[in-house]
Amino acid sequence: MRLAVPKEPQNERRVALVPASVPPLVKAGFEVAVEPGCGEAAGFPDDLYADQGAVVAAEPWAGASVMVGVRAPLPGRMGSLAPGALAVSLFSPASELAVVKEAAEAGVTLFSLELLPRITRAQSMDALSSQATVTGYWGTLLAATRLPRFFPMLMTAAGTIPPAKVFVLGAGVAGLQAIATARRLGAVVTAHDVRPAAKGEVESLGARFVELPPTEVVQGQGGYAAEQPADVQRRQRDVVAPVVAESDVVIATAAIPGRRSPVVVTSEMVRSMKRGSVVVDLAADGGGNTELTRVGKEVRDGGVVVIGVPNPPGAMPMHASQLYSRNIATFVSALVDDGALAPDLDDEIVAGTCVAMGGQVRHAPTRERLDQAAS
Ligand SMILES: NC(=O)c1ccc[n+]([C@@H]2O[C@H](COP(=O)([O-])OP(=O)(O)OC[C@H]3O[C@@H](n4cnc5c(N)ncnc54)[C@H](O)[C@@H]3O)[C@@H](O)[C@H]2O)c1
């Protein structure tokens, strides 16, 4: 069984598999083949892969049984895989209809770790969580370095500096890591989320939680948030506006799976912040949490900068890749039984993550979109 690690597209610095993950996969029965330079941008040159027992090959996917990636497979590769091969990466199937179609036509079993059920047994494969951890940490450091003032309180002979006030919007995995990082740097942190369950987690990190009355909020499923109706959105803006106005930094991480990220921070709120304040929008790829966010751009308004960060985990590729690699290697190893690939659709992790298998698109929302596109 050959497992291929292709080079990611130009704008992606992460790699799906790091050298340290090669020996356990070899032990599980794989020959690991990597495309030259695949780990270079993440700090893993080809010789480190070779040292761990990988083969460096120009087109590692040719005849491979498994192809792993960070981004969705590039066009034209799935047809070269071995019959019945698997492809695993982290992507939104609804935004990659051409990839899903190609997988179904080539008979490739396609998995997206974005669909992984967030159950305890799947925690070591949870790439959304591992990458969100990087996002929250790195996004907070970005804010700290762009803010023209200190995060911690300082008492010096030259005067006393009060601590920075940081507001974290969305207290999921990225938001909680942002809170923890900002607290370690000595900032005073306030956070808000529509999930009432986030309150205890936020407070346990030493931050203040600003909440909407739980009875007003529409609850989501599976621990996720739901899109809020217009009246709740209005109420939310009333609650959030004064916190934004008094903050030096806003770190925005709010997201709803499969939907555009909610716009909570208005242009007016941004203008109410002090000059020099910084908004880091880590939800920019999903549309952003502020009215001013433009992905990949820095928008200035009233002396405040709104940074629409593209692909935040890709900005810290070494550890992002290391964590992702562990997720991928654990997932792939779980698909092997007695030295052969045997994905078991009775397993909720395998079934939940599978986008296409045996020529059929199994992920219902993606199938519906493909049917709509065809009609
Ligand atoms: N294995 C596990 O048990 C496991 C692992 C990871 C995460 N989780 C849970 O999964 C859930 C989702 O975590 P995630 O980090 O992937 O979330 P996510 O990236 O989907 O969203 C980020 C946060 O934004 C919040 N949000 C959405 N709309 C909002 C709005 N309008 N205003 C303010 N906040 C809003 C969400 O509630 C969430 O906390 C959480 O409940 C988390 O605890 C469970």
The ligand as a Tripos MOL2 file, in Angstrom:
@<TRIPOS>MOLECULE
LIG
   44    48     1     0     0
SMALL
NO_CHARGES

@<TRIPOS>ATOM
      1 N1        -14.1400   16.1690   20.6310 N.am      1 LIG1
      2 C1        -14.8980   17.0670   21.2050 C.2       1 LIG1
      3 O1        -15.6130   16.7490   22.0930 O.2       1 LIG1
      4 C2        -14.8590   18.4650   20.6760 C.ar      1 LIG1
      5 C3        -13.7060   18.8910   20.0680 C.ar      1 LIG1
      6 C4        -13.6770   20.1880   19.5610 C.ar      1 LIG1
      7 C5        -14.7820   21.0170   19.6700 C.ar      1 LIG1
      8 N2        -15.8740   20.5620   20.2980 N.ar      1 LIG1
      9 C6        -17.0480   21.4050   20.4270 C.3       1 LIG1
     10 O2        -17.5160   21.7130   19.1250 O.3       1 LIG1
     11 C7        -18.1370   22.9810   19.1590 C.3       1 LIG1
     12 C8        -17.6400   23.8390   18.0390 C.3       1 LIG1
     13 O3        -16.3110   24.2540   18.2350 O.3       1 LIG1
     14 P1        -15.5200   24.9770   17.0660 P.3       1 LIG1
     15 O4        -14.3570   25.6630   17.6490 O.co2     1 LIG1
     16 O5        -15.2930   24.0510   15.9250 O.co2     1 LIG1
     17 O6        -16.5880   26.0640   16.6110 O.3       1 LIG1
     18 P2        -16.7360   26.8270   15.2440 P.3       1 LIG1
     19 O7        -15.3870   27.0730   14.6090 O.co2     1 LIG1
     20 O8        -17.7990   26.2230   14.4250 O.co2     1 LIG1
     21 O9        -17.2800   28.2510   15.7690 O.3       1 LIG1
     22 C9        -16.5060   29.0670   16.6230 C.3       1 LIG1
     23 C10       -17.3860   29.6050   17.7100 C.3       1 LIG1
     24 O10       -18.2250   30.6440   17.1710 O.3       1 LIG1
     25 C11       -19.4190   30.6260   17.8990 C.3       1 LIG1
     26 N3        -20.4440   31.3860   17.1890 N.ar      1 LIG1
     27 C12       -21.1910   31.0300   16.1190 C.ar      1 LIG1
     28 N4        -22.0410   32.0170   15.7860 N.ar      1 LIG1
     29 C13       -21.8240   33.0380   16.6570 C.ar      1 LIG1
     30 C14       -22.3830   34.3180   16.8070 C.ar      1 LIG1
     31 N5        -23.3510   34.7640   15.9950 N.pl3     1 LIG1
     32 N6        -21.9300   35.0840   17.8050 N.ar      1 LIG1
     33 C15       -20.9620   34.6450   18.6470 C.ar      1 LIG1
     34 N7        -20.3940   33.4340   18.5460 N.ar      1 LIG1
     35 C16       -20.8180   32.6330   17.5640 C.ar      1 LIG1
     36 C17       -19.7030   29.1460   18.0480 C.3       1 LIG1
     37 O11       -20.6220   28.9230   19.0940 O.3       1 LIG1
     38 C18       -18.3190   28.6110   18.3510 C.3       1 LIG1
     39 O12       -18.0680   28.5420   19.7380 O.3       1 LIG1
     40 C19       -17.9070   23.5230   20.5240 C.3       1 LIG1
     41 O13       -19.0590   23.2420   21.2810 O.3       1 LIG1
     42 C20       -16.7350   22.7500   21.0310 C.3       1 LIG1
     43 O14       -16.6970   22.6800   22.4340 O.3       1 LIG1
     44 C21       -15.9510   19.2860   20.7890 C.ar      1 LIG1
@<TRIPOS>BOND
     1     1     2 1
     2     2     3 2
     3     2     4 1
     4     4     5 ar
     5     4    44 ar
     6     5     6 ar
     7     6     7 ar
     8     7     8 ar
     9     8     9 1
    10     8    44 ar
    11     9    10 1
    12     9    42 1
    13    10    11 1
    14    11    12 1
    15    11    40 1
    16    12    13 1
    17    13    14 1
    18    14    15 2
    19    14    16 1
    20    14    17 1
    21    17    18 1
    22    18    19 2
    23    18    20 1
    24    18    21 1
    25    21    22 1
    26    22    23 1
    27    23    24 1
    28    23    38 1
    29    24    25 1
    30    25    26 1
    31    25    36 1
    32    26    27 ar
    33    26    35 ar
    34    27    28 ar
    35    28    29 ar
    36    29    30 ar
    37    29    35 ar
    38    30    31 1
    39    30    32 ar
    40    32    33 ar
    41    33    34 ar
    42    34    35 ar
    43    36    37 1
    44    36    38 1
    45    38    39 1
    46    40    41 1
    47    40    42 1
    48    42    43 1
@<TRIPOS>SUBSTRUCTURE
     1 LIG1         1 GROUP 0 **** ****
